[in-house]
Structure formats: C-alpha cells, structure tokens
Amino acid sequence: MYETQSQWGDQDVSHAETFRGFARELGLDMARFEAAWNDPATTARVVADRTDTCRFRRPGDPVSSSSSGTTPSS
C-alpha cells in the first residue's frame, strides 16, 4: 500500500478499486469489506480521524497534507 501511495494518494478522485485490490491481495472477505466500506459508520470514523488530524496539525500524517475533503465512498 505504501509502495504505491504516489499513484493514488493526495488526489481528489475515487480510488475505490485500488483499495478493493488491496483487500483482495490481503485475502479479506470481500463481502465483509464491501459492507464496511459502504457503512455510514465507516465514513463517520474516517471523517472524525481526519478532523482530529487536521485539528492537531500533525505534519507527516497522510491526511494532514491533503486538501481533499473526500471520504472513502465509491
């Protein structure tokens, strides 16, 4: 994931298929992955984590340099 971050990171486009590919490579249960991916609670958690990171201005955290307000939705 980190090896390919330059290909998908810090962009304002969906990379849902990229992350599905990571999940498949890891052998995750894709039905459970999709359920979690589409669960509003997942989006809320990601937004809360990003908000906290931005609030504490922790340089080097992946979301602190992103100007994107996007969420993991497909």
MDTraj code that builds the backbone (N, CA, C; nanometers):
import mdtraj as md
import numpy as np

residues = "MET TYR GLU THR GLN SER GLN TRP GLY ASP GLN ASP VAL SER HIS ALA GLU THR PHE ARG GLY PHE ALA ARG GLU LEU GLY LEU ASP MET ALA ARG PHE GLU ALA ALA TRP ASN ASP PRO ALA THR THR ALA ARG VAL VAL ALA ASP ARG THR ASP THR CYS ARG PHE ARG ARG PRO GLY ASP PRO VAL SER SER SER SER SER GLY THR THR PRO SER SER".split()
xyz = np.array([
    [0.0829, -0.1177, 0.0000],
    [0.0000, 0.0000, 0.0000],
    [0.0882, 0.1253, 0.0000],
    [0.1869, 0.1277, 0.0888],
    [0.2724, 0.2460, 0.0946],
    [0.3639, 0.2550, -0.0267],
    [0.3982, 0.1410, -0.0842],
    [0.4850, 0.1400, -0.2014],
    [0.4190, 0.2072, -0.3220],
    [0.2872, 0.2034, -0.3276],
    [0.2152, 0.2601, -0.4426],
    [0.1412, 0.3892, -0.4082],
    [0.1667, 0.4441, -0.2907],
    [0.0921, 0.5620, -0.2464],
    [0.1046, 0.6789, -0.3435],
    [0.2176, 0.6937, -0.4081],
    [0.2334, 0.8059, -0.5019],
    [0.1380, 0.7941, -0.6203],
    [0.0879, 0.6739, -0.6467],
    [-0.0040, 0.6529, -0.7581],
    [-0.1482, 0.6871, -0.7234],
    [-0.1827, 0.6849, -0.5956],
    [-0.3228, 0.7064, -0.5586],
    [-0.3418, 0.8094, -0.4487],
    [-0.2367, 0.8491, -0.3805],
    [-0.2514, 0.9393, -0.2670],
    [-0.2705, 1.0844, -0.3072],
    [-0.3293, 1.1616, -0.2171],
    [-0.3458, 1.3062, -0.2290],
    [-0.4102, 1.3467, -0.3620],
    [-0.5172, 1.2784, -0.3967],
    [-0.5908, 1.3097, -0.5185],
    [-0.7385, 1.3232, -0.4853],
    [-0.8071, 1.4019, -0.5634],
    [-0.9496, 1.4249, -0.5412],
    [-1.0366, 1.3358, -0.6287],
    [-0.9931, 1.2131, -0.6483],
    [-1.0704, 1.1159, -0.7257],
    [-1.0833, 0.9885, -0.6437],
    [-1.1846, 0.9127, -0.6748],
    [-1.2060, 0.7873, -0.6035],
    [-1.1012, 0.6845, -0.6446],
    [-1.0512, 0.6157, -0.5476],
    [-0.9612, 0.5036, -0.5714],
    [-1.0207, 0.3784, -0.5073],
    [-1.1523, 0.3692, -0.5147],
    [-1.2225, 0.2550, -0.4544],
    [-1.1688, 0.1233, -0.5080],
    [-1.1467, 0.1161, -0.6389],
    [-1.0964, -0.0096, -0.6967],
    [-0.9551, -0.0411, -0.6487],
    [-0.8754, 0.0614, -0.6265],
    [-0.7402, 0.0404, -0.5725],
    [-0.7488, -0.0275, -0.4367],
    [-0.8368, 0.0235, -0.3513],
    [-0.8478, -0.0320, -0.2168],
    [-0.9150, -0.1688, -0.2172],
    [-1.0059, -0.1905, -0.3109],
    [-1.0624, -0.3252, -0.3258],
    [-0.9520, -0.4228, -0.3665],
    [-0.8622, -0.3774, -0.4523],
    [-0.7489, -0.4607, -0.4926],
    [-0.6598, -0.4946, -0.3746],
    [-0.6331, -0.3964, -0.2887],
    [-0.5541, -0.4233, -0.1684],
    [-0.6240, -0.5278, -0.0820],
    [-0.7556, -0.5124, -0.0669],
    [-0.8323, -0.6071, 0.0157],
    [-0.8237, -0.7480, -0.0421],
    [-0.8366, -0.7591, -0.1741],
    [-0.8254, -0.8911, -0.2382],
    [-0.6859, -0.9498, -0.2184],
    [-0.5815, -0.8662, -0.2365],
    [-0.4439, -0.9125, -0.2178],
    [-0.4209, -0.9643, -0.0766],
    [-0.4870, -0.9020, 0.0196],
    [-0.4730, -0.9442, 0.1588],
    [-0.5596, -1.0653, 0.1926],
    [-0.6434, -1.1049, 0.0983],
    [-0.7297, -1.2202, 0.1221],
    [-0.8479, -1.1906, 0.2123],
    [-0.8895, -1.0651, 0.2160],
    [-1.0032, -1.0289, 0.3008],
    [-1.1326, -1.0847, 0.2434],
    [-1.2275, -1.1044, 0.3300],
    [-1.3626, -1.1446, 0.2896],
    [-1.4241, -1.0225, 0.2204],
    [-1.4418, -1.0317, 0.0886],
    [-1.4859, -0.9147, 0.0129],
    [-1.6277, -0.8714, 0.0469],
    [-1.7131, -0.9632, 0.0836],
    [-1.8491, -0.9242, 0.1236],
    [-1.8436, -0.8390, 0.2504],
    [-1.7619, -0.8798, 0.3448],
    [-1.7475, -0.8011, 0.4678],
    [-1.6783, -0.6680, 0.4402],
    [-1.5776, -0.6703, 0.3519],
    [-1.5083, -0.5473, 0.3157],
    [-1.6065, -0.4469, 0.2551],
    [-1.6867, -0.4933, 0.1594],
    [-1.7842, -0.4050, 0.0943],
    [-1.8862, -0.3516, 0.1943],
    [-1.9292, -0.4385, 0.2854],
    [-2.0263, -0.3937, 0.3868],
    [-1.9662, -0.2832, 0.4732],
    [-1.8413, -0.3016, 0.5146],
    [-1.7751, -0.1996, 0.5968],
    [-1.7492, -0.0735, 0.5151],
    [-1.7079, -0.0903, 0.3898],
    [-1.6789, 0.0221, 0.3009],
    [-1.8022, 0.1102, 0.2821],
    [-1.9175, 0.0465, 0.2701],
    [-2.0422, 0.1188, 0.2437],
    [-2.1174, 0.1604, 0.3695],
    [-2.0690, 0.1217, 0.4843],
    [-2.1353, 0.1539, 0.6112],
    [-2.1118, 0.3016, 0.6453],
    [-2.2176, 0.3783, 0.6691],
    [-2.2005, 0.5189, 0.7062],
    [-2.1123, 0.5373, 0.8299],
    [-2.1081, 0.4387, 0.9168],
    [-2.0227, 0.4480, 1.0358],
    [-1.8748, 0.4516, 0.9963],
    [-1.8389, 0.3841, 0.8877],
    [-1.7008, 0.3869, 0.8399],
    [-1.6659, 0.5271, 0.7925],
    [-1.7531, 0.5869, 0.7144],
    [-1.7293, 0.7231, 0.6676],
    [-1.7182, 0.8183, 0.7864],
    [-1.8055, 0.8038, 0.8831],
    [-1.8023, 0.8903, 1.0012],
    [-1.6695, 0.8760, 1.0756],
    [-1.6192, 0.7547, 1.0865],
    [-1.4918, 0.7314, 1.1546],
    [-1.3767, 0.7959, 1.0784],
    [-1.3749, 0.7803, 0.9464],
    [-1.2690, 0.8401, 0.8650],
    [-1.2743, 0.9929, 0.8753],
    [-1.3926, 1.0491, 0.8664],
    [-1.4075, 1.1945, 0.8762],
    [-1.3623, 1.2425, 1.0140],
    [-1.3994, 1.1712, 1.1186],
    [-1.3580, 1.2099, 1.2546],
    [-1.2063, 1.2027, 1.2694],
    [-1.1446, 1.0967, 1.2171],
    [-0.9991, 1.0843, 1.2246],
    [-0.9310, 1.1968, 1.1475],
    [-0.9830, 1.2288, 1.0297],
    [-0.9245, 1.3370, 0.9503],
    [-0.9409, 1.4708, 1.0221],
    [-1.0570, 1.4933, 1.0803],
    [-1.0817, 1.6169, 1.1542],
    [-0.9839, 1.6301, 1.2702],
    [-0.9661, 1.5228, 1.3450],
    [-0.8712, 1.5251, 1.4576],
    [-0.7295, 1.5533, 1.4089],
    [-0.6896, 1.4878, 1.3025],
    [-0.5553, 1.5075, 1.2495],
    [-0.5346, 1.6518, 1.2063],
    [-0.6315, 1.7070, 1.1363],
    [-0.6206, 1.8462, 1.0921],
    [-0.6216, 1.9418, 1.2109],
    [-0.7014, 1.9108, 1.3099],
    [-0.7103, 1.9975, 1.4275],
    [-0.5780, 2.0005, 1.5025],
    [-0.5120, 1.8857, 1.5130],
    [-0.3858, 1.8778, 1.5856],
    [-0.2659, 1.9083, 1.4965],
    [-0.2919, 1.9254, 1.3666],
    [-0.1889, 1.9633, 1.2701],
    [-0.0629, 1.8806, 1.2862],
    [-0.0797, 1.7517, 1.2732],
    [0.0335, 1.6613, 1.2872],
    [0.1000, 1.6443, 1.1511],
    [0.2101, 1.7138, 1.1283],
    [0.2767, 1.7012, 0.9988],
    [0.3228, 1.5580, 0.9748],
    [0.3110, 1.5164, 0.8529],
    [0.3530, 1.3810, 0.8192],
    [0.2403, 1.2807, 0.8182],
    [0.1302, 1.3114, 0.8846],
    [0.0149, 1.2225, 0.8770],
    [-0.0416, 1.2336, 0.7363],
    [-0.0791, 1.1215, 0.6763],
    [-0.1253, 1.1252, 0.5373],
    [-0.2365, 1.2256, 0.5098],
    [-0.3296, 1.2416, 0.6029],
    [-0.4413, 1.3311, 0.5740],
    [-0.4080, 1.4763, 0.5999],
    [-0.3016, 1.5048, 0.6737],
    [-0.2728, 1.6440, 0.7071],
    [-0.2268, 1.7235, 0.5859],
    [-0.1725, 1.6551, 0.4839],
    [-0.1252, 1.7272, 0.3655],
    [-0.2288, 1.7295, 0.2553],
    [-0.3386, 1.6611, 0.2747],
    [-0.4402, 1.6535, 0.1711],
    [-0.5360, 1.7699, 0.1825],
    [-0.5632, 1.8300, 0.0697],
    [-0.6613, 1.9380, 0.0689],
    [-0.8002, 1.8810, 0.0401],
    [-0.8053, 1.7537, 0.0177],
    [-0.9301, 1.6893, -0.0201],
    [-1.0226, 1.6754, 0.0994],
    [-1.1473, 1.6990, 0.0762],
    [-1.2481, 1.6748, 0.1781],
    [-1.3211, 1.5461, 0.1486],
    [-1.2614, 1.4620, 0.0652],
    [-1.3301, 1.3420, 0.0215],
    [-1.3297, 1.2362, 0.1298],
    [-1.4222, 1.1471, 0.1176],
    [-1.4363, 1.0353, 0.2084],
    [-1.4167, 0.9070, 0.1300],
    [-1.4155, 0.7926, 0.1955],
    [-1.3871, 0.6694, 0.1239],
    [-1.4986, 0.6183, 0.0358],
    [-1.6008, 0.6969, 0.0152],
    [-1.7122, 0.6465, -0.0651],
    [-1.6690, 0.6189, -0.2070],
    [-1.7379, 0.5265, -0.2695],
    [-1.7036, 0.4907, -0.4075],
    [-1.7651, 0.5921, -0.4995],
])
top = md.Topology()
chain = top.add_chain()
for i, resn in enumerate(residues, 1):
    res = top.add_residue(resn, chain, resSeq=i)
    for name in ("N", "CA", "C"):
        top.add_atom(name, md.element.get_by_symbol(name[0]), res)
traj = md.Trajectory(xyz[None], top)
